[in-house]
Amino acid sequence: MAALDPIRRNSGRIFPWNGAMLSLQRWRRRIAAKAGIPVDDRFGFHCLRRTSLSAIAMINPLVARMVAGHAIHDVLAEHYISDDVIRATLEQLPQPW
């Protein structure tokens, strides 16, 4: 958190993103470096996505497919699964705090 405070104070955002993926990746690397995370222990956004989708799939594979939002559409997933099912699945995920 100490590494994020100076960034927040300067711009009001954690990632002062200009819309370019390279810019976002640079800020992520800067924050990880300031946080003291060794290069070999760092991970990117794709790893975060894969990890979270894996955790969701362990609870409910159908919800994981919906959350992933891939181009292959599933009529059942899109139109017949209740928002309550999705909400209950996401509430079962372990939280970092």
Secondary structure, DSSP 8 states (H G I E B T S, - for coil): -TTTHHHHHHHSSSS---S-HHHHHHHHHHHHHHTT--GGG---HHHHHHHHHHHHHHH-HHHHHHHHT-SS--HHHHHTS-HHHHHHHHHTS----
